[in-house]
């Protein structure tokens, strides 16, 4: 099993960490994270965005740096849709707080932007780069969002060339079945002014317009029973909806865009707390040794690229007969074979070396032992190392379409390090982990995990694991995770033994 685990880990790692993204692919992935963070229930959280515009500034720079040739022209349609929506938000943020884009003089025509080397205003992006260039595709009118409350709801994901047709179909369906976009007033259907302003894109007459609408509508309408309502230019600003005594942020959109990017550094001013509980139990046919570890990592984002915090660890060990259960670790203690205590605490940092690498970060921690005789004695079982532990992990997260992602973690661990005659192990290892995730819905993640870690020394030592996990987004800020793995190393292989882990974790973030 370990041989195939090793092959799987390094195959995943090669794909995830070393794949090179072009400027436009990097833009799509950055835009995806941006819309996920600042779009809620089809509206934009301008207030939150105004307090931290670094991501927005970076996106506008990426928009200007993109260049098109024959090799990447397939990206154009998706690129200009995203660029339009981002530049609308960017210009609003310059003047925010405002109540409507009408407060900005000649909003759509006066201001020009550097877009893929061209000097264009918003009208030109919409008409020349999208409608004229793509045969006046009527679905574009439900993807382009002008910053007004009567626009179609803005998507909380980036449009991508490979999924664009499906995304445009979805957005059109959502808009044309939205009671706020097509309103029913006493049996008469009131349509948005968009259908008037761009009437030729929907057909040559009212009957053809209604035929187009009914192609997507669940509740069909009659062309004889339609009218138009006055367009509301109030800002499409997200406001928290008060439900009972709680403020709840609603989110919608593609499954992959909704997900929390594990490898990303936290945005400035946000916090993240991860609490992970693991039961590791090994059976070498003579003894069952079980360790319960409750670890916590708390980080605060000093800036968009640097997060600082601490880690702590509580452990309980229980040695018993091979026939016992792993969960007996939670039962009564056996003298000389069980013990529990907080064993380590120390600082941690996470940093993103390059801001444009949205899904890459490095996390390091240094933990110091709490207490003495952690490695055991004649009357005490081993519970942890007597010396400090240092770890550095290189994290990368790559989206694969709208349903999958690949996370890779390559680390350097120096455990129980020190000098002198106190018997420090100075153990050096290089653990690697690959996690392939699938997103069946916006709240659910199912993933498979493979890991391998070689140790420096002679004879050759290693451990390997493979498992399956599940995550559920309880709320926009709170996530629960379940994971079970099979575990092996050289010692267990030589004893024909086995080991498993059973894990439950929680992550809280206000990002």
Secondary structure, DSSP 8 states (H G I E B T S, - for coil): -HHHHHHHHHHHHHHHHH----HHHHHHHHHHHHHHHHEETTEE-HHHHHT--HHHHHHHHHHHH----TTTGGGHHHHHHHHHHHHHHHHHHHH-S-SBGGGSTTTTTT--EEETTEEE-HHHIIIIIIITTTTT-GGGGGT---SBTTS----SS---TTTHHHHHHHHHHHHHT-TTTSEEETTEEEE-THHHHTGGGG-SSHHHHHHHHHTT-SS---GGGEEE-----BB-B---EEETTEEE----S-HHHHS--TTS---TT-EEEEEEEEEEEEE-SS-EEEEEEEEEEEEEESSSSEEEEEEEEEEEEEEE-TTS-GGGGGS---TTTEEEEEEEEEEEEEE-S-TT-TTEEEEEEEEEE-SS-TT--SSS---S-SSEEEEEEEEEEEEETTTEEEEEEEEEEEEEE--SSS----EEEEEEEEEEEE-SSSSEEEEEEEEEEEESSSS-EEEEEEEEEEEEESSSSEEEEEEEEEEEEHHHHHTT-EEEEEEEEEEEE--
